[in-house]
Amino acid sequence: MPPGTRAFILAAGLGTRLRPLTDAFPKPAVPFLGAPLLRRTLAVLARAGVDRVAMNTHHLPETMRQVARDEAARRGLAVSVVHEAVIQGTGGGLRGLARAMPGDDVVVAWNGDILFAPDLVPLLRLHRASGAAATMVLLPMPAGRGYGVVEVDGQGRVQRIGRANPAPLPGCAPWHFSGVHLLSPRVFEVMAPEGPEDINRDVYPRLFGEGAVRGVVVDAAWSDLGSAATYLEAQADVLLGRVPDPLGPESPLQGRAGAGALVEAGARVHADAELAPDVFVAAGVEVPAGARVRRSALLEGARVDAGEEVEEEIRWAGRRLSVRLQRVADLADAVSESLNVLAHLAWASDLVTAAGDLPFEFRARSIKAVQAVQPVLSRISGSADAARLTESGAHLERLAAALQALEPGRGPDIQELARAFLRAAGFAPP
């Protein structure tokens, strides 16, 4: 493979679903099994012959800049960092990086918040031989996820990039986009000269008519580390040996006898504490007597009390991010959205009553939403039309799915409520 391969890493995102952890770290700098996530990304890129890296920043730019320089120096990589005062989107971000690190060969473009270790060498070879302007690295859709799909025809050409579960185009198969693309100079030629744009929504459609965007499906473990749940799932997969550590021979797991919790040197775990095998404990953290820790990451500065039960949490610097609390917040947002759409349903307050045994955060947000729409309820009660009622049923189905994820067994009750309402209104249930 020719020397001098460049990689552009998109690192300007806000990481909102990992807050408050991302209030302290940009997502590519988030600690993962003892190192910034970026360390594992650069390990994969370096194995493919990448020797130059450019990254964009926006959120916590100085932190990201320093981590980028430190991690690139570890591998002897040249690095350029471009700050975006206004986020330019994925297309605009790549355009700015191309200007900062110009060249006429293929670029590996990489979303900075993914944990992924494909073998890029054969993919680069295939891309160059194909003559494509871009090759999207694709995967089967992860189970239980609702990402938008990339539709690829029988000749490997991308025909559409869109929402989750679309009506399929004839002759096309749907795939999940990994966040990695291989880009030839042609892609940059069709980008707008200035302003934000999205490479998938704005740039690639300009090339579809040429058949110049291709998709290649790989078999490799993938996570976007986009939430506490996916972060801890990825950590468990690596610790339990279900997927290899992208660090390869540099992994802190090398040489261990069997799977189990990873406890860094300098951490203190009492003999009467219990750690599940999917737990990480950073140097300097103390796990006192009687503590029970399961499926959690205790990062630098994490605090655990004697006898405390810790489950599905990320802790650091005296703070914590809980998977359960995140689910409650997500559900509260879904409830607020649904109740606004369902403002004409006079029995909306029944949803709050039915949720009486759910956490306080959910009840409070639901009650607030109902109170906010009461004036609307009184104005439009009984006046909804068929289209709006059908839309209401669809939103209740979405709410039911979210509710079922938080409290198994309750979702079907809400689904039946949606169907009963539609039957009573004279419409066939969806």
HUHUMO-V395669 format. One record per residue. N is the residue number from 1. RES is the residue in three letters. SS is DSSP state (a for helix, b for strand, c for the rest). PSI is psi in radians with two decimals (NA if undefined). Layout:
n = (N/N)
res = (RES/RES)
ss = (SS/SS)
psi = (PSI/PSI)
This chain:
n = (1/2/3/4/5/6/7/8/9/10/11/12/13/14/15/16/17/18/19/20/21/22/23/24/25/26/27/28/29/30/31/32/33/34/35/36/37/38/39/40/41/42/43/44/45/46/47/48/49/50/51/52/53/54/55/56/57/58/59/60/61/62/63/64/65/66/67/68/69/70/71/72/73/74/75/76/77/78/79/80/81/82/83/84/85/86/87/88/89/90/91/92/93/94/95/96/97/98/99/100/101/102/103/104/105/106/107/108/109/110/111/112/113/114/115/116/117/118/119/120/121/122/123/124/125/126/127/128/129/130/131/132/133/134/135/136/137/138/139/140/141/142/143/144/145/146/147/148/149/150/151/152/153/154/155/156/157/158/159/160/161/162/163/164/165/166/167/168/169/170/171/172/173/174/175/176/177/178/179/180/181/182/183/184/185/186/187/188/189/190/191/192/193/194/195/196/197/198/199/200/201/202/203/204/205/206/207/208/209/210/211/212/213/214/215/216/217/218/219/220/221/222/223/224/225/226/227/228/229/230/231/232/233/234/235/236/237/238/239/240/241/242/243/244/245/246/247/248/249/250/251/252/253/254/255/256/257/258/259/260/261/262/263/264/265/266/267/268/269/270/271/272/273/274/275/276/277/278/279/280/281/282/283/284/285/286/287/288/289/290/291/292/293/294/295/296/297/298/299/300/301/302/303/304/305/306/307/308/309/310/311/312/313/314/315/316/317/318/319/320/321/322/323/324/325/326/327/328/329/330/331/332/333/334/335/336/337/338/339/340/341/342/343/344/345/346/347/348/349/350/351/352/353/354/355/356/357/358/359/360/361/362/363/364/365/366/367/368/369/370/371/372/373/374/375/376/377/378/379/380/381/382/383/384/385/386/387/388/389/390/391/392/393/394/395/396/397/398/399/400/401/402/403/404/405/406/407/408/409/410/411/412/413/414/415/416/417/418/419/420/421/422/423/424/425/426/427/428/429/430)
res = (MET/PRO/PRO/GLY/THR/ARG/ALA/PHE/ILE/LEU/ALA/ALA/GLY/LEU/GLY/THR/ARG/LEU/ARG/PRO/LEU/THR/ASP/ALA/PHE/PRO/LYS/PRO/ALA/VAL/PRO/PHE/LEU/GLY/ALA/PRO/LEU/LEU/ARG/ARG/THR/LEU/ALA/VAL/LEU/ALA/ARG/ALA/GLY/VAL/ASP/ARG/VAL/ALA/MET/ASN/THR/HIS/HIS/LEU/PRO/GLU/THR/MET/ARG/GLN/VAL/ALA/ARG/ASP/GLU/ALA/ALA/ARG/ARG/GLY/LEU/ALA/VAL/SER/VAL/VAL/HIS/GLU/ALA/VAL/ILE/GLN/GLY/THR/GLY/GLY/GLY/LEU/ARG/GLY/LEU/ALA/ARG/ALA/MET/PRO/GLY/ASP/ASP/VAL/VAL/VAL/ALA/TRP/ASN/GLY/ASP/ILE/LEU/PHE/ALA/PRO/ASP/LEU/VAL/PRO/LEU/LEU/ARG/LEU/HIS/ARG/ALA/SER/GLY/ALA/ALA/ALA/THR/MET/VAL/LEU/LEU/PRO/MET/PRO/ALA/GLY/ARG/GLY/TYR/GLY/VAL/VAL/GLU/VAL/ASP/GLY/GLN/GLY/ARG/VAL/GLN/ARG/ILE/GLY/ARG/ALA/ASN/PRO/ALA/PRO/LEU/PRO/GLY/CYS/ALA/PRO/TRP/HIS/PHE/SER/GLY/VAL/HIS/LEU/LEU/SER/PRO/ARG/VAL/PHE/GLU/VAL/MET/ALA/PRO/GLU/GLY/PRO/GLU/ASP/ILE/ASN/ARG/ASP/VAL/TYR/PRO/ARG/LEU/PHE/GLY/GLU/GLY/ALA/VAL/ARG/GLY/VAL/VAL/VAL/ASP/ALA/ALA/TRP/SER/ASP/LEU/GLY/SER/ALA/ALA/THR/TYR/LEU/GLU/ALA/GLN/ALA/ASP/VAL/LEU/LEU/GLY/ARG/VAL/PRO/ASP/PRO/LEU/GLY/PRO/GLU/SER/PRO/LEU/GLN/GLY/ARG/ALA/GLY/ALA/GLY/ALA/LEU/VAL/GLU/ALA/GLY/ALA/ARG/VAL/HIS/ALA/ASP/ALA/GLU/LEU/ALA/PRO/ASP/VAL/PHE/VAL/ALA/ALA/GLY/VAL/GLU/VAL/PRO/ALA/GLY/ALA/ARG/VAL/ARG/ARG/SER/ALA/LEU/LEU/GLU/GLY/ALA/ARG/VAL/ASP/ALA/GLY/GLU/GLU/VAL/GLU/GLU/GLU/ILE/ARG/TRP/ALA/GLY/ARG/ARG/LEU/SER/VAL/ARG/LEU/GLN/ARG/VAL/ALA/ASP/LEU/ALA/ASP/ALA/VAL/SER/GLU/SER/LEU/ASN/VAL/LEU/ALA/HIS/LEU/ALA/TRP/ALA/SER/ASP/LEU/VAL/THR/ALA/ALA/GLY/ASP/LEU/PRO/PHE/GLU/PHE/ARG/ALA/ARG/SER/ILE/LYS/ALA/VAL/GLN/ALA/VAL/GLN/PRO/VAL/LEU/SER/ARG/ILE/SER/GLY/SER/ALA/ASP/ALA/ALA/ARG/LEU/THR/GLU/SER/GLY/ALA/HIS/LEU/GLU/ARG/LEU/ALA/ALA/ALA/LEU/GLN/ALA/LEU/GLU/PRO/GLY/ARG/GLY/PRO/ASP/ILE/GLN/GLU/LEU/ALA/ARG/ALA/PHE/LEU/ARG/ALA/ALA/GLY/PHE/ALA/PRO/PRO)
ss = (c/c/c/c/b/b/b/b/b/b/c/c/c/c/c/a/a/a/c/c/a/a/a/a/c/c/a/a/a/c/b/b/c/c/b/b/a/a/a/a/a/a/a/a/a/a/a/c/c/b/b/b/b/b/b/b/b/c/c/c/a/a/a/a/a/a/a/a/a/a/a/a/a/a/a/c/c/b/b/b/b/b/b/c/c/c/c/c/a/a/a/a/a/a/a/a/a/a/a/a/c/c/c/c/c/c/b/b/b/b/b/c/c/c/b/b/c/c/c/a/a/a/a/a/a/a/a/a/a/a/c/c/c/b/b/b/b/b/b/c/c/c/c/c/c/c/c/c/c/b/b/b/b/c/c/c/b/b/b/b/b/c/c/c/c/c/c/c/c/c/c/b/b/b/b/b/b/b/b/b/b/b/b/c/a/a/a/a/a/c/c/c/c/c/c/c/c/c/a/a/a/a/a/c/a/a/a/a/c/c/c/c/b/b/b/b/b/c/c/c/c/b/b/c/c/c/c/a/a/a/a/a/a/a/a/a/a/a/a/c/c/c/c/c/c/c/c/a/a/a/c/c/c/c/c/c/c/c/c/c/c/b/b/c/c/c/c/b/b/c/c/c/c/b/b/c/c/c/c/b/b/c/c/c/c/b/b/c/c/c/c/b/b/b/c/c/b/b/c/c/c/c/c/c/c/c/c/c/b/b/b/c/b/b/b/b/c/c/b/b/b/b/a/a/a/a/a/a/a/a/a/a/a/a/a/a/a/a/a/a/a/c/c/c/c/c/c/a/a/a/a/a/a/a/c/c/c/c/c/a/a/a/a/a/a/a/a/a/a/a/a/a/a/a/a/a/a/a/a/a/c/c/c/c/c/a/a/a/a/a/a/a/a/a/a/a/a/a/a/a/a/a/a/a/a/a/c/c/c/c/a/a/a/a/a/a/a/a/a/a/a/a/a/a/c/c/c/c/c/c)
psi = (2.38/2.52/2.90/0.41/2.35/2.64/2.40/2.13/2.13/2.00/0.36/-0.07/2.82/-0.39/0.77/-0.59/-0.11/0.15/2.54/0.06/-0.70/0.01/-0.37/-0.47/2.32/2.65/-0.74/-0.25/-0.01/2.32/2.36/1.96/0.83/0.10/2.71/2.51/-0.62/-0.53/-0.71/-0.63/-0.83/-0.54/-0.76/-0.78/-0.72/-0.64/-0.39/0.09/0.16/2.30/-0.05/2.37/2.38/2.44/2.54/2.71/2.76/-1.09/2.25/1.03/-0.65/-0.67/-0.81/-0.70/-0.78/-0.73/-0.73/-0.80/-0.75/-0.80/-0.62/-0.70/-0.61/-0.52/0.06/0.51/2.48/2.47/2.42/2.42/2.23/2.14/2.36/1.87/-0.60/2.20/2.30/0.09/3.04/-0.70/-0.85/-0.64/-0.79/-0.64/-0.78/-0.64/-0.62/-0.60/-0.58/-0.49/1.32/2.80/2.98/0.29/-3.14/2.48/2.40/2.01/2.33/2.17/2.22/-0.06/0.36/2.62/1.93/2.40/1.09/2.76/1.81/-0.37/-0.93/-0.50/-0.71/-0.70/-0.77/-0.72/-0.81/-0.70/-0.49/-0.44/0.15/2.66/-0.61/2.51/2.11/2.25/2.09/2.84/2.80/2.62/2.18/2.44/2.34/0.12/2.69/0.76/2.74/2.74/2.73/2.13/2.16/2.34/-3.12/-0.28/0.13/0.18/2.34/2.20/-0.43/2.52/2.10/-2.64/3.01/2.49/0.91/2.88/2.12/2.56/2.54/2.32/0.15/2.66/2.47/2.43/2.89/2.35/2.22/-0.37/0.11/2.27/2.74/2.13/2.22/2.89/-0.48/-0.62/-0.75/-0.41/-0.49/0.07/2.62/2.56/-0.45/2.84/2.80/2.48/2.77/2.29/-0.65/-0.74/-0.58/-0.78/-0.91/-0.68/-0.43/-0.29/-0.15/-0.67/-0.43/-0.11/0.53/-0.02/2.09/2.78/2.38/2.22/2.31/2.82/1.68/2.54/2.55/2.48/2.54/-0.03/0.61/-0.15/2.97/-0.67/-0.81/-0.57/-0.89/-0.53/-0.77/-0.72/-0.79/-0.71/-0.74/-0.81/-0.63/0.05/0.24/-0.52/2.62/2.62/2.19/-0.33/-0.25/-2.26/-0.25/-0.06/2.46/-0.16/-0.17/2.35/-0.01/2.58/1.72/2.98/2.75/3.07/2.50/1.97/2.02/2.69/2.36/-0.23/2.69/1.98/2.05/2.59/-0.47/0.15/2.75/2.19/2.21/2.79/-0.14/0.51/2.51/2.37/2.09/2.80/2.42/-0.17/2.43/2.26/1.82/3.11/2.43/-0.15/2.51/2.07/2.19/2.44/1.01/2.81/2.06/1.63/3.12/2.25/0.06/2.56/2.37/2.31/2.71/2.32/0.04/2.52/2.12/2.12/2.30/0.96/2.62/2.16/2.53/2.55/0.74/0.11/2.99/2.71/2.06/2.33/-0.77/-0.78/-0.59/-0.68/-0.69/-0.79/-0.73/-0.74/-0.71/-0.71/-0.73/-0.70/-0.80/-0.77/-0.82/-0.73/-0.52/-0.71/-0.58/0.54/-0.45/-0.05/1.83/-0.34/0.32/-0.62/-0.37/-0.52/-0.67/-0.78/-0.77/-0.43/0.35/-0.43/0.18/2.92/2.70/-0.69/-0.71/-0.81/-0.76/-0.77/-0.67/-0.81/-0.75/-0.73/-0.75/-0.79/-0.65/-0.51/0.04/-0.76/-0.62/-0.70/-0.77/-0.52/-0.67/0.17/2.22/0.04/0.10/2.55/3.11/-0.76/-0.70/-0.64/-0.70/-0.73/-0.69/-0.79/-0.69/-0.71/-0.64/-0.61/-0.72/-0.75/-0.69/-0.73/-0.73/-0.70/-0.67/-0.65/-0.60/-0.77/1.53/2.39/-0.37/-0.49/-0.85/-0.55/-0.78/-0.61/-0.77/-0.61/-0.74/-0.78/-0.69/-0.69/-0.78/-0.68/-0.76/-0.53/-0.07/0.28/2.57/2.38/2.60/NA)
